[in-house]
Amino acid sequence: MADLGRVLIVIGAVAMVAGLAFIVLGRANIPLGRLPGDIVYRGKNSTFYFPLATSILVSVVLSVVMYLIERFRR
């Protein structure tokens, strides 16, 4: 049970950091979610939104960060 508690604490900390990052990025006028490759379809009664370019950008940034963390741990 103690391991589960630690995992939940880490997940909560990651969620808090992600939330703070979204707040800071929103105030800095960085257009995440409105990049040229993001797909938005607005119909009469519905809207479909798929942030393709934003997802790729976030994936690349997180991959580089994780690579650097792993490299400096050695």
GULUMDREN-309507 format. One record per atom (N, C-alpha, C): residue number from 0; residue in one letter; x, y, z; atom name; chain. Coordinates in nm, 3 decimals. Example, Ala and Ser with C-alpha at 12.3 -4.5 7.8 and 13.67 -1.06 7.14 Angstrom:
2
REC  0  a  1.319  -0.569  0.780  N  A
REC  0  a  1.230  -0.450  0.780  CA  A
REC  0  a  1.320  -0.330  0.780  C  A
REC  1  s  1.285  -0.225  0.708  N  A
REC  1  s  1.367  -0.106  0.714  CA  A
REC  1  s  1.290  0.003  0.787  C  A
***
This chain:
74
REC  0  m  0.081  -0.120  0.000  N  A
REC  0  m  0.000  0.000  0.000  CA  A
REC  0  m  0.085  0.126  0.000  C  A
REC  1  a  0.201  0.121  0.062  N  A
REC  1  a  0.286  0.239  0.068  CA  A
REC  1  a  0.335  0.277  -0.072  C  A
REC  2  d  0.361  0.176  -0.156  N  A
REC  2  d  0.406  0.205  -0.292  CA  A
REC  2  d  0.296  0.273  -0.372  C  A
REC  3  l  0.172  0.230  -0.354  N  A
REC  3  l  0.060  0.293  -0.422  CA  A
REC  3  l  0.046  0.438  -0.379  C  A
REC  4  g  0.065  0.465  -0.253  N  A
REC  4  g  0.058  0.602  -0.202  CA  A
REC  4  g  0.165  0.690  -0.265  C  A
REC  5  r  0.284  0.638  -0.278  N  A
REC  5  r  0.392  0.715  -0.340  CA  A
REC  5  r  0.362  0.744  -0.487  C  A
REC  6  v  0.309  0.644  -0.556  N  A
REC  6  v  0.274  0.662  -0.697  CA  A
REC  6  v  0.167  0.771  -0.711  C  A
REC  7  l  0.066  0.769  -0.625  N  A
REC  7  l  -0.039  0.869  -0.631  CA  A
REC  7  l  0.015  1.009  -0.600  C  A
REC  8  i  0.109  1.019  -0.509  N  A
REC  8  i  0.170  1.148  -0.478  CA  A
REC  8  i  0.248  1.200  -0.598  C  A
REC  9  v  0.323  1.113  -0.664  N  A
REC  9  v  0.399  1.155  -0.782  CA  A
REC  9  v  0.305  1.197  -0.895  C  A
REC  10  i  0.197  1.123  -0.916  N  A
REC  10  i  0.101  1.159  -1.020  CA  A
REC  10  i  0.038  1.295  -0.989  C  A
REC  11  g  0.006  1.317  -0.862  N  A
REC  11  g  -0.050  1.447  -0.823  CA  A
REC  11  g  0.049  1.560  -0.844  C  A
REC  12  a  0.175  1.538  -0.812  N  A
REC  12  a  0.277  1.642  -0.831  CA  A
REC  12  a  0.295  1.673  -0.980  C  A
REC  13  v  0.294  1.571  -1.063  N  A
REC  13  v  0.306  1.592  -1.208  CA  A
REC  13  v  0.186  1.669  -1.260  C  A
REC  14  a  0.067  1.637  -1.211  N  A
REC  14  a  -0.053  1.709  -1.254  CA  A
REC  14  a  -0.047  1.856  -1.211  C  A
REC  15  m  0.005  1.882  -1.092  N  A
REC  15  m  0.018  2.022  -1.047  CA  A
REC  15  m  0.117  2.099  -1.133  C  A
REC  16  v  0.229  2.037  -1.164  N  A
REC  16  v  0.328  2.103  -1.249  CA  A
REC  16  v  0.271  2.130  -1.388  C  A
REC  17  a  0.199  2.034  -1.442  N  A
REC  17  a  0.138  2.053  -1.574  CA  A
REC  17  a  0.034  2.165  -1.569  C  A
REC  18  g  -0.045  2.171  -1.464  N  A
REC  18  g  -0.143  2.278  -1.450  CA  A
REC  18  g  -0.077  2.414  -1.440  C  A
REC  19  l  0.028  2.425  -1.362  N  A
REC  19  l  0.101  2.552  -1.353  CA  A
REC  19  l  0.163  2.590  -1.486  C  A
REC  20  a  0.214  2.492  -1.559  N  A
REC  20  a  0.272  2.521  -1.691  CA  A
REC  20  a  0.165  2.575  -1.786  C  A
REC  21  f  0.045  2.516  -1.783  N  A
REC  21  f  -0.062  2.565  -1.869  CA  A
REC  21  f  -0.102  2.707  -1.832  C  A
REC  22  i  -0.105  2.739  -1.704  N  A
REC  22  i  -0.139  2.875  -1.661  CA  A
REC  22  i  -0.034  2.974  -1.710  C  A
REC  23  v  0.093  2.939  -1.691  N  A
REC  23  v  0.202  3.028  -1.734  CA  A
REC  23  v  0.203  3.044  -1.885  C  A
REC  24  l  0.185  2.934  -1.959  N  A
REC  24  l  0.184  2.942  -2.105  CA  A
REC  24  l  0.064  3.022  -2.155  C  A
REC  25  g  -0.048  3.012  -2.086  N  A
REC  25  g  -0.165  3.089  -2.125  CA  A
REC  25  g  -0.145  3.238  -2.108  C  A
REC  26  r  -0.076  3.277  -2.003  N  A
REC  26  r  -0.050  3.419  -1.978  CA  A
REC  26  r  0.062  3.474  -2.065  C  A
REC  27  a  0.148  3.385  -2.116  N  A
REC  27  a  0.261  3.429  -2.198  CA  A
REC  27  a  0.224  3.440  -2.345  C  A
REC  28  n  0.099  3.414  -2.380  N  A
REC  28  n  0.050  3.421  -2.519  CA  A
REC  28  n  0.126  3.329  -2.613  C  A
REC  29  i  0.166  3.213  -2.564  N  A
REC  29  i  0.226  3.111  -2.649  CA  A
REC  29  i  0.111  3.033  -2.711  C  A
REC  30  p  0.108  3.021  -2.844  N  A
REC  30  p  -0.013  2.968  -2.910  CA  A
REC  30  p  -0.028  2.817  -2.908  C  A
REC  31  l  0.002  2.751  -2.795  N  A
REC  31  l  -0.021  2.608  -2.789  CA  A
REC  31  l  -0.171  2.582  -2.802  C  A
REC  32  g  -0.206  2.492  -2.890  N  A
REC  32  g  -0.346  2.465  -2.916  CA  A
REC  32  g  -0.401  2.542  -3.035  C  A
REC  33  r  -0.321  2.635  -3.086  N  A
REC  33  r  -0.362  2.715  -3.202  CA  A
REC  33  r  -0.251  2.719  -3.307  C  A
REC  34  l  -0.172  2.614  -3.313  N  A
REC  34  l  -0.063  2.608  -3.410  CA  A
REC  34  l  -0.119  2.577  -3.549  C  A
REC  35  p  -0.044  2.607  -3.655  N  A
REC  35  p  -0.095  2.585  -3.791  CA  A
REC  35  p  -0.136  2.442  -3.824  C  A
REC  36  g  -0.078  2.342  -3.763  N  A
REC  36  g  -0.113  2.204  -3.794  CA  A
REC  36  g  -0.229  2.148  -3.713  C  A
REC  37  d  -0.284  2.228  -3.622  N  A
REC  37  d  -0.398  2.182  -3.542  CA  A
REC  37  d  -0.524  2.183  -3.628  C  A
REC  38  i  -0.602  2.076  -3.615  N  A
REC  38  i  -0.720  2.060  -3.699  CA  A
REC  38  i  -0.843  2.106  -3.621  C  A
REC  39  v  -0.918  2.201  -3.681  N  A
REC  39  v  -1.042  2.250  -3.622  CA  A
REC  39  v  -1.148  2.249  -3.730  C  A
REC  40  y  -1.259  2.180  -3.702  N  A
REC  40  y  -1.372  2.180  -3.793  CA  A
REC  40  y  -1.493  2.232  -3.717  C  A
REC  41  r  -1.550  2.338  -3.765  N  A
REC  41  r  -1.668  2.396  -3.701  CA  A
REC  41  r  -1.789  2.375  -3.792  C  A
REC  42  g  -1.880  2.292  -3.748  N  A
REC  42  g  -2.004  2.269  -3.821  CA  A
REC  42  g  -2.112  2.360  -3.768  C  A
REC  43  k  -2.235  2.336  -3.810  N  A
REC  43  k  -2.347  2.418  -3.762  CA  A
REC  43  k  -2.373  2.394  -3.613  C  A
REC  44  n  -2.372  2.269  -3.572  N  A
REC  44  n  -2.407  2.237  -3.434  CA  A
REC  44  n  -2.295  2.170  -3.356  C  A
REC  45  s  -2.179  2.158  -3.416  N  A
REC  45  s  -2.071  2.087  -3.347  CA  A
REC  45  s  -1.936  2.144  -3.387  C  A
REC  46  t  -1.839  2.113  -3.305  N  A
REC  46  t  -1.701  2.153  -3.332  CA  A
REC  46  t  -1.611  2.033  -3.304  C  A
REC  47  f  -1.521  2.004  -3.398  N  A
REC  47  f  -1.423  1.898  -3.382  CA  A
REC  47  f  -1.287  1.962  -3.375  C  A
REC  48  y  -1.211  1.931  -3.272  N  A
REC  48  y  -1.079  1.990  -3.251  CA  A
REC  48  y  -0.979  1.879  -3.224  C  A
REC  49  f  -0.872  1.876  -3.303  N  A
REC  49  f  -0.765  1.779  -3.283  CA  A
REC  49  f  -0.631  1.851  -3.290  C  A
REC  50  p  -0.563  1.870  -3.177  N  A
REC  50  p  -0.438  1.946  -3.173  CA  A
REC  50  p  -0.318  1.864  -3.220  C  A
REC  51  l  -0.310  1.835  -3.348  N  A
REC  51  l  -0.205  1.749  -3.402  CA  A
REC  51  l  -0.066  1.811  -3.386  C  A
REC  52  a  -0.048  1.932  -3.431  N  A
REC  52  a  0.084  1.997  -3.424  CA  A
REC  52  a  0.126  2.021  -3.279  C  A
REC  53  t  0.031  2.059  -3.195  N  A
REC  53  t  0.062  2.080  -3.054  CA  A
REC  53  t  0.105  1.949  -2.988  C  A
REC  54  s  0.037  1.840  -3.021  N  A
REC  54  s  0.072  1.709  -2.964  CA  A
REC  54  s  0.213  1.667  -3.006  C  A
REC  55  i  0.247  1.688  -3.131  N  A
REC  55  i  0.381  1.653  -3.180  CA  A
REC  55  i  0.487  1.738  -3.112  C  A
REC  56  l  0.461  1.868  -3.099  N  A
REC  56  l  0.556  1.958  -3.034  CA  A
REC  56  l  0.578  1.920  -2.888  C  A
REC  57  v  0.472  1.894  -2.816  N  A
REC  57  v  0.483  1.856  -2.675  CA  A
REC  57  v  0.556  1.722  -2.662  C  A
REC  58  s  0.530  1.630  -2.751  N  A
REC  58  s  0.598  1.500  -2.749  CA  A
REC  58  s  0.748  1.515  -2.771  C  A
REC  59  v  0.786  1.597  -2.867  N  A
REC  59  v  0.929  1.618  -2.894  CA  A
REC  59  v  0.998  1.684  -2.775  C  A
REC  60  v  0.934  1.786  -2.719  N  A
REC  60  v  0.994  1.856  -2.604  CA  A
REC  60  v  1.009  1.761  -2.485  C  A
REC  61  l  0.905  1.683  -2.456  N  A
REC  61  l  0.914  1.589  -2.344  CA  A
REC  61  l  1.016  1.480  -2.370  C  A
REC  62  s  1.031  1.435  -2.494  N  A
REC  62  s  1.132  1.335  -2.527  CA  A
REC  62  s  1.272  1.389  -2.504  C  A
REC  63  v  1.296  1.513  -2.543  N  A
REC  63  v  1.427  1.574  -2.522  CA  A
REC  63  v  1.455  1.592  -2.373  C  A
REC  64  v  1.356  1.637  -2.298  N  A
REC  64  v  1.374  1.655  -2.154  CA  A
REC  64  v  1.404  1.522  -2.087  C  A
REC  65  m  1.329  1.418  -2.121  N  A
REC  65  m  1.352  1.287  -2.061  CA  A
REC  65  m  1.490  1.232  -2.099  C  A
REC  66  y  1.532  1.254  -2.223  N  A
REC  66  y  1.665  1.211  -2.266  CA  A
REC  66  y  1.773  1.282  -2.185  C  A
REC  67  l  1.758  1.413  -2.166  N  A
REC  67  l  1.858  1.488  -2.090  CA  A
REC  67  l  1.862  1.445  -1.944  C  A
REC  68  i  1.745  1.421  -1.886  N  A
REC  68  i  1.741  1.375  -1.747  CA  A
REC  68  i  1.812  1.241  -1.734  C  A
REC  69  e  1.784  1.150  -1.826  N  A
REC  69  e  1.847  1.018  -1.820  CA  A
REC  69  e  1.997  1.027  -1.843  C  A
REC  70  r  2.039  1.115  -1.932  N  A
REC  70  r  2.180  1.129  -1.960  CA  A
REC  70  r  2.259  1.186  -1.842  C  A
REC  71  f  2.199  1.282  -1.770  N  A
REC  71  f  2.268  1.343  -1.658  CA  A
REC  71  f  2.259  1.260  -1.529  C  A
REC  72  r  2.173  1.160  -1.526  N  A
REC  72  r  2.165  1.072  -1.410  CA  A
REC  72  r  2.282  0.977  -1.401  C  A
REC  73  r  2.346  0.952  -1.512  N  A
REC  73  r  2.457  0.856  -1.514  CA  A
REC  73  r  2.583  0.912  -1.460  C  A
***
